[in-house]
Amino acid sequence: MLWITGIDQAHPVPLRCLKHPPRFGESMRTSAYLRAATAVTVAGALSAPALIAVAPAQAASVPAIRVANGETQPVFSFNDAVYQVVNIETTVDTDHDGRLDTVQLRLKRPRETESGLKVPTIIEPAPYYGPSYGRTSKLTQPTYTSAPEVDAVIAERRGNGHNKEYDKTSGDSPIDVLGERAREERASDRAADAMVSGDPAVAKPAGAGNLTYENHFDNYFVPRGYAVAELDMLGTNGSTGCASIGTPEETQGVVAAVDWLNGRTRGWDVNGDPVTAANWSTGSVALKGKSYDGTLPIAAATTGVAGLKTITTVAGISNWYEWYRENGAVRGPQGLATVEPANLAGGNSTRDGNTICADEVAALRGDRSARASGDYTDFWALRNSRPDFGKIKASVFIAQGTEDYNVTPRQSTELWKYLQDNGIPRKMWLFQGAHLRPVQLRGEEWVRQQHRWYDHWLHGIENGITAEPKVDVQSNVDFATWTTQDAWPAAKGVKLKLTREGGLSTRNAGKALQTMVDKGRTHTADELAADPGAANPNRLLYVSEPLASDVRLSGEVELSVRAALDGSSPNLAALVVDYGTAVRSTYSPEGDWTYTEYADDTSRTVCFGQRITGDSGCAFPLKVFTRTTDHKVVSRGFMDANNRYSIARTDHIADGEPYSFSWTTQPADYVFRKGHRIGIVILSTDAAPAMLSNGKPYARSFSLRYPEGTRLTVQTGPSSVTLPIASGTL
């Protein structure tokens, strides 16, 4: 077993099994060693490598954090931490019962906060902490029936069959692709706890389970002078109200927690007695999380709420429209093209068997402004944080997988672009993976940076973290290699013409009409992209010459295409493909995540922080699924031809009539190796690899799968692609 922080493990103290969680003010057994170790003080800004001196004797009874080498030290006992549950009043009534909603905050803080120590708080807000009332298994077959096939609804779109205003009532899938991964992570961490304890049935005392979805987080940060908390989103678990998926009202539930920690709203303990944080909270707050848990911090930051000093968002959604749509095209997370907001709201509403919020979920399901098309409407504008980026006052730490087709990279890079353009304090990690947490990829360095980041922004310690390179990028050639830079993307655009010979050229290309016939129902995009040397009537392929050197692509690929569509499908899809034999990361055997946990190897667990009974602070690291392949889809992008002028407006196309279309693929950071070729594949339907459900595959599609047969004709000459090249030459 690999213990990263030896000082935390040098004095483990077993936690007494309690029948009930300790209430506010109740005492847990205190370690004399650690109590004595708190007799230190921090005055003003701190700088490495100084060790803070012990306070004068007359102040020895006042606990304080200790700092060495620019970092807070683990001098407080995690075993003795105060566990507290608070129900906090919000400013909204989303369940329409005539009472203001409350959100439930559960936290751990050093026992010394009962004796004068004041600490900042790190919160992970989430809809996933409670039981899954009213849910079927997250891996059951979604009720797609005709919805993704749209057989019966290719009807009236100007009479030509380009109809995206389909009926989607059969697409109300029970699958919650955000929540499923969160629950898998929770189960994995619990398995790690059981393995480390040697008892798979180990029972955690109430209040002893890890808070937040990172198993190590409270073990590590509470002993260093932080309160660590988890917050139930409105409509879930211990909170009242209803989930509404990305609305300002939902955000107010998170804002309320920051307000309570700053004395601006009311809270009650589990007995209904009023409680404040005035005696222990500094008022400095961080929000963190991944996926939906990383989305709520972005939304809260865009309110500019006072006291929120920093956020860490891993694969957070900054625009809900782009989780469900792309450039007018109806798409879906992780290849589930018929998932809609009502699915997610219904799955997350866990109050009393999902009955209290039934009317609110039904209203979401019946909102035709969301469901009728891929147009950007007021429904989506209400769920878009980007127009409010200008209100952000907090620093931001972003992490994003470039192969994440659940929360796609653009959700993070659009936020990054704003932060970078406006000089807002920031850091970013880009890794060659899917919907994952960085601590399981590069744990020691992630914890080091996060520790120093929080120390700086919450404790005011000048430790040099803001002077370090702002961006860490994982290599796709060697997964153990990470490079750093101060800006991203660091690339210049290279414009290449699509040639009539099927090439990519910087020179003027001859004009020609090239046609493909859509077969996306029966062939995945990966299958259609294969074998670049073979003629294939079901794709349009343009490839570079073999590369004379490694070429690094960094950013979005821009397409400008003159084309005509004739048939039922209005969709355009583009793939960026690496052609050349190599060992590459690939999908897991389940056809889903690029990486997987080590499921049964205790020697591979990584552990951070103090270990107590039932809460080891350990997690399984991730390994990369690799295989030798002759090509890999690096990135993809979609649009609906009827939204060629605006994502907010449908302008019907005429069959066989050429139009000019422009769209981009998802951002990537990828090295094409010497001798490989860069390919651009143009399709109509982009079908995803099958995913296993209860051992059986079911089809997925990144875009709706219209009946086969649509003819897509591209004019070479006026059509081009612009590649963001950071290094190397074409």
N, C-alpha and C positions, 0 to 999 in steps of 0.2 A: 504494500500500500504506500502511496506517495503522499506524505504530509508536507504541504508547502510552507506553512508557517510554524516553525518549531516552538516558538515561545507560547503560542496558543495551546499546544498540546502538552507542554511541560507540566501543567498543573490541572489536569482534568478533574472535575468534581461531579460526582453522580447527582442527578436530579431526583429528589424524592417524589414518589408517585403520589399525586394529589387527586382526590375524587372530583374536585371542582377547580376551575382556573382561579388563580389569585386575583382578588378584586383590587381596585385602586387603593393603594396605601397599605395593603397587606404585606407582611414580611415573608420573604423566602430566605433560606439559610444563607448566610454571608460568609465568604471566604476571608479569613483574617489576612492571609497573604495579599490578596487582591485589594482588600479594603485599605491596607497600609500603603499599597502601591499608588493609590489615588492622591496621595498628599503631595501633589505637584500643581503648578499654576502656569497658565499661559497668559502672557501680557502682550497685547498688540500683535503685529504681524510677526510670523516666524519664518526662519530661513534655514535650509539645510546647510551643513550637517549638525547644527547645534542641538544639544540635548537640553531640554528645559530644566532649570534648576528647581530643587525642592523649595517650597514656599517657606517664609519665616515661620517660626514655631507658633506664633499667635494665630496664624491662619491655617495651621495644619488640619483643623477639623473641617475645613471647607474643601470638599472634593473638587478636583479639576482634571482635565485631560493631561496626558503627557505626550510630548512630541520629541521624536528623535529622527535625524536625517530627513526632516521635512515631512514626516508622517506621524499621524496619531498612533499611539501604542496600545496594545490590548491589556490594559490595566484594570478593567472592570470585569466582574464575573458574569459570564453568560448564564451560568447556572442560577444565579441569584436575581436575574432580571425581573423587573416588574412587568406583569402581563395585564393589559388593560383593554377593555371593550367600551367604545363610546358610540352612541347614536347621535348624529350631528344633523341639525336642522338646515335645510336648504331653502332656496327662495322660490321653488317651483312645486307645482302639484300635477305630476304627470299621470297619476292614476285617477285623477278627477274625483277624489273623495271629500273634497272641501278642506283638507288639511295639508299643510306643507310637508313634502316628502322628507324623509331622513335617510342618510347614508351611514353604514356601519363601518367604523374604523377599529381595527384590532392591532395593537402595537406591543412591542417589547422595548424597554428602555433600561439603562443601568439602574440598579438599586440605589445608587448614590444620588439619583435625581430626587429622592425623598429627603436628602440632607443638604440641598442647596445647589447641586450640580444642574446646570442648564445645558441642554443638548439640542442640536438640529434634528430634523426628522426626514427619513427617506421613505417614500410611499410607493407601493405598486398598486395602482387601481386596476380592477379587472371585473369582468362579468362571470368568472369561472370558479370562484371559490366555493360555491355551494353545491348541493347535490343536484343531479340532473333530473329534476321532477318532470314527468310528462314527456320524456324523450325516448325515442327508440335508439338502438345502438347507433353510434356515429358512423359505423361502417356497414350499415344496412344499405341495400340497394335503393338509391333515390328513385322517387316516382316520376321518372322522366317520361315514360310512355311516348306520347307524340311530341312533347314540347321541344326537344332539341332537333327533332326531325322536321317539324313544322309542315307535315304532309298536307293537312287539311286547311292550312291558313295561307298558302301561297295564292292569294286571290287578287284583291283589288289594290294595286299600287299603280295607279294611273292605267290600270288594265293590262299592265305588261308583266305582272308576276313578281316584280321587285318589292315584295311586301315584307316589312319587318314589324308591322303592327299586328303581330300574331297573338293568339290567345295562349296565355301561359299558365292557366289554372292547374294544368297537370304537372307543372314544374316545381311544385312546392316541396322541395326535397327536405328530408329531415336532417341531412348532413350539415353539420356546422364545421366548416373546414378551419376556422380560426380556433374554435374551442377544442376540436379533436386533438390537435397537436399539444395544446396546453395540458390536456388531461393525460396524454401519453408522457409528457415531461414529469408531471406530478407523480404518476405511477412509477416512472423510472427512478426518481429521487427516493421514493419510499422504499423501492427495492434495494437501492444503494444503502439506505439506512439499515435495512434488515440484514444485508450481507455483512456490513461492517460490525454490527452487533453480534452476528453469528446466529441470530434467532429470526427466522422469517416471519414469525408471528409476534414480533416485539410490539408491545402496546405503548403508544406515546401518552404520557400523562397530559391531561388537559392543559393547554397553553404551552406544551413543550414542542409541538410540531413546528416545522420551519414555516416562517412567514415569508410571503412572496413566492414566486415560482422558480427562484434560484435557491437551491437547497443550502448553499453555503452562506447566503447573504446576511441573515441575522446573526449567525454564528460568528461571522467575521466582523461586522460593523458595530454591533451592540457593545462588545468589549472595548472598542476604540472610541467610545463616546458619542454614539448615535442612537436615536430611537429609530426602529425599523417597523414599518406598518404595512398592512394590506387593507385595501378599501373596496367594499362591494359597490359595484356600479348600481345606479338606480334600477330597480326592478329585479334585482338578483340577491339571492341568499338573505343576509340580514338587513338589507336596505328595503325601503318602501318605494313607491313609484313604479314606473314601467320603463322598460328599455325602448328606445326610439331610434337607435342606430345613427349616431353621429350628429345629433341635433344640439343646438345651444343649451337646451334644457338638460340633456344628458351631461354636458360639460359642467353645468352648474353643480352637479353632485360632487365632482372632483374639486372644484373651486371652494365648495363649502368646507372641505377638510383642511385646505390651506387657511381659510378664514378662521376656523376653530383654533388652529395652532397659533394664530395671531390675535385671538381674543375678540374676533369680530362677529361671531355667531354662537348660538347656544349648543350645548351637548349634554347628554344624560348617560349615566352608567346603566348597567343591566337591571338595576333595581328602580330605575326611573329618577334617580337623584341627580340634580344638576352637577356638572363637573366641568372644570376648565383645565387648560394646560399652562396657566400663568406661572405656576411654581416650578416648572421644569423645562418649558419650551423656549428656545431662543427666538422662535418665529421664522427661522431660516428653514426652507423646505426644498426637497428635491422630489421629483416624480420620475419613475422609471418603469420599464416593462417592454415586453415583446408582443407584436401583433396587435390585438385589440388593447392589450395592456400598455403597448407603446403608442397607440393611437390617442388614448385619453390624455397622456401628458402633452402631446402636441396641441390638442384642442385647448387644454387648460392654459398652456403658455400663450396662446393667441388671444387670451382675454387680458393679458398684462396684469394678472392678479398680484398684489403686493405680497412679498414674502417668498414667492417662488423664485429661487435663485438659479436652479439648473434643472435640466431634464436629460435623461438617457432614454432614447427611443430606438429600439431594435425592430426593424421591419414594421414601423408604424404607418398608419394610413393618414395621409394629409388631404386626400380628396376622395370621398366615398364613391363618387361617380366613376373614378378610374378603377375601383375594385370590381365594379359590375359592368362597366362599359369602356370602350376605347375608341375615340374619334368617331362616335356615332354607332359603332358596331357593338352588338350585344355580346359580351364575353363573360367569363366567370372565373373566379379564383380556382387555381389548381385544376383547370380544365372542366369545371362544373358550370357550364354556360347558362344553366337555367336557375341558378341560385339567385334569390331576390332578398331585399331587406326584410320582408316579413318572415322568411326562413330563419334569419339570424335573430330577429327580435323574439320570435316564438320559442326558439331554442334556448335563448338566454333568460327568458322570463320564468324564473324558478320559484315564484311565490305561490304557495298553496296549490301545488299540482298544476301550475300554469293557467289557473282560472281567473285570477284577479285581473290580469291584463289582457284577457281574451278580446275584449272590444277594441283595445288599442292596437293589438296585433292584426285584428280583422280590418281595421281602418288602413293600416299599412298595406295589407294584401289587396285591398280594393282601390288603392290610389293609382289610377290609370296614368297619372303624370310620371310615375316611376316605372310602370310596367309596359306601357303601350309601345315604346320604341326605345332606341338608343340615344335619343336627343337629350341634350343637357337642359334641364328644366328647373323651375323654382324649387322642386323637390330636392334636386341634387345641389343647387346653390346653397340651400340651407345646411347641407352636410359637407361643405367645402371649407377647409381651414385656410387655404392659401390666400384668399383676399385679406385675411387678418394677420398675415405674417408680420405686418408693420407694427403690431402691438406687442410683439415678443420682447421681453426685457431680460429673460433668463438666458444663460448660456446653454448650449445644446451639444450633446454627444450622440452621434448617429452610428448605428451599425446596420449593415444591409448585405444580404446574400445576393449576388448577381445572377443566380439561377433560381431565384424565388419566384414562382408563378402563383403563389398565394397572394402575398403582398409584393407587388412587382417593384423592381428597383426605382422606377420613376417616383414612387411615393416618397422615397427618401431623398433622391437627388434633386428634386424640385425644392425641397426644404433647404438642402445644402446650398443650392445655387443662390437662394435669397440670403442666407446667412453670410455666404462668402462675398456677395456683391455689396452687402451693407455693413460689413465689418463686425458682425455679432460674434462674440467668442464661441468657438466651435471646435469639435474634433469629429473625425469619421473613420470607421473601419469598413472596408469593402472586402468581402470574402467570397471564395468560389464555392458557394453552397446554396442551399435552399432556405427553408423557413426555420432557422436555427438560432441558438444563443451562442455568442462568441466564447463564453466561459468554457464551453465544451469543445472548442476547437483549439484555443490557444490560452488556456486558463490562467497560467501564472502571469502572463503579460497583461491580459484583460483585467485581472484583479489589481495588478500594480497600477495601471493607468486609472481605473475607476477609483481606487483608494485615494490617489493623489488628487484626482479631479474633485471628488467630494470634499476632501480636506481643504482644498483651495476655496471652493465656492461656498461651502457651508461653515467651515471653521475659520476661514480667512487666512490660511497658512500660505505663505509665499514659498512654494516648493519647486518652482520651475516647470510645472506641468503645462502652463500656457506657452512656454517657450519651446516646447518639444514640437516636432513635426506634426502638422495638423491631420494628416491622412496616412493611414496604414492600409496597404493593398496586398492581398494574398495572391501569389502566383498560381496560375493554372498549370504551369509546367512542372513546378515543384511545390507541392502543397505546404511544405515546411518553410518555404521562403516567403518573407514579407518585405515589401519595400515601403519607404516613407517619402512623403512629399508635402509641400505646404499648400498646394492648390490642387483642385480636381474639377474637371478633367484637364490634364496638361497635354492638349492635343491641338493639331491644326487640321482643318478640313481638306481632304483631297477628293476632288470631283472626278468621277469616272463615268464615261458614257457606256450605255448598254449597246453592244454591237450586234449586227445581224448574224455574226458567226457564233454568238453566244459567249462573247468575252466582255471584259471590262477594260476600258482604254481611256487614257487622258487625251487622246486625239479625237477629232471629229469622226463620228461613226456613220456609216451609210444607213439610209432609211430602209426599213423593211417592216412588214406586218407579221407578227409571230403570235400564234394562237395555241391555247391549251384548253382542254375540256375538264371541268371540275369532277374529281373522283374522291372528294374528301370524306364521303360517307364510308367508303370501304377501304380507304388507305390512310394511314396516319401521315402527318407531315414529315416525320422522320423517314418513313418508307419512301415517300415521294422525293425526298432530297437525296436519297442514296444513289450510288453509281453514276457519277457525273459524266462518264464517258459514253453512257447508253442513251439512245433516243427515248424520250418518254413523252407521250402526247398529253399527259396529265399534269405537267408542270412547265414553267418557263425558267431556265437556268442560265446564269451568266457568271463565268468564273475568270479569275485572274490567271496570269501566267504563274508558274512555280516561283515562289519567293526566293530572292537571292540572299535574304537575311531574315532573321526574326523580325516580325512586324507586330507592334503592340497597338491594338485598338482600344481607345479609352473615351467612352461617351456614347452618344446616340448616332445611329446610322440614319441619314436622311434620304428619302426616296422622292424623286420627282418623275412621274410616269404619265405618259400619254397613252390612254387605253380606252377600250370599249367593252361593255358587258352585254351578253345576250343570253337571257335565261332567268331562272328564279332567284338566284343569289345576288345580292348587292355587295357582297363582301370582297375586300381585297386583303391579302395577307402577304407579308414578306418575311423571309428567314435569312439570317446571316449564318453561313455554314463554313466550318473549317474542314477542308478536304485534305487528307493525308493520314497515313496509318500511324497511330500513336496509342499509348496507354492513357486513357482519359477517365475522369470521373463520370459516373453514369447513374441511372436510376437504381434504386434498391430492387430486390426481387419482387417487392410488392408494387413496383411501378410508380412509386410516389416520391419519397424524399431522397435526395442525393446522398445523404449520410445516414448512419444508423448508430444506435448505442451499442457498446459492448454489453451484452445482456447478462453474462454470467461469469465475469472474470474480476474477482475482487482485487487482484493485483493491479488492475488498470484504473481503479477508482482514484479520483483526485479530490483532495479534501482541503478546505480552507476554514480557518477559524476554530473556536473552541467546541469540542465535542461533548455532548451530554447524552444521557439515556434517551434513546428514541430519536435523536436528532444529531446525526454524525457530521453534518456539513459537507457530506461527500456526494459526488455525482459520477456517473459513468461518462468518460470522454467519448468522442465520436470517431468513427473510422470512415474512410472514404471508400465507397464502392467503385472499383475501377475494372475496366476491361479494355482489351485492345480492339479498337474500331477504326474504320477507314474514313469516318466523318463524324462531326458533332454539330448540332444546331446550337449556335452561340447565343443568338438573340432572335426575337420575333416582334412583329408589330402589325396592327390591324387598322382598318377603317371601313366605314360604310360609304359606298360611292354616293349615296343620296345626301351625305353630309360633307361633300367636297368643299363647300363654301363656309360652313360653320357647323360646329357640333351642336349648336342650339337650334338649327333649322334644317328641315328636310326639303331638299330640292330634287324631285324625281328625275332619274336619268331615263333616256330613251334607249330602247334596245338597239345595239349595234352602232350607236352614236359615240364618237370619241370625245373624251373629256380629259382635262389635266387634273391629276391627283397628286397630292403631297402628304406624306406622313413619315413618321420616324419609328424605329424599333426601340425596344427597351434598352436603357443604358447598360453597358458592359465594360469590363476591363479585362482584356484577353490577349494573350500572345499567340499569334499564328507562327508556327515554327518554320525555319528555313526549309525550302523544298515543298512546303504545303501550298495550297491554293485557297484564296478567299472566294467564296461563292455567294451569290444572291439568288434566292429562289422566290419566285412570285407565284402565288396560289390564290384560290378563292376561299376554300374552306381549310382551316388548320385544325385537324384532329389530333388529340393528345394520345400518348400511350395508354393502354388499358390499365386500370388500377384494380387490385384485388379487393374483393368484399366477401368476407367469410370464405376465403379460399377460391372464389370464383371471380373471373375478370368481368368488369363492365366498362363499356366504352365511355370515353370523355372527349370533350372538344373544347378548344380554347375559343372558338367562335361557333355560332349556330350552324348546324349541318343541314343545309337546304338540300332538296332532291338533286341528285347528280345530273350533270349535263350542261350546266352553264358554261358558255364559251367566253373566255377572256382573251382579248387581242391587244397586244402591246406594240406600239410603234417605237422601233429603235431610232436612234438619231436624236430626237428631242427628249428621250428618256435618259435619266442619269441617277447615280447614287453618290452620295458624299460620305466618305469614311473618315472618322475622327482618328487620325494617326498620331500617336504619341512618340513613337520611335520606329526606325526602320524605313525602308523605301520600297515602293511597289514596282 
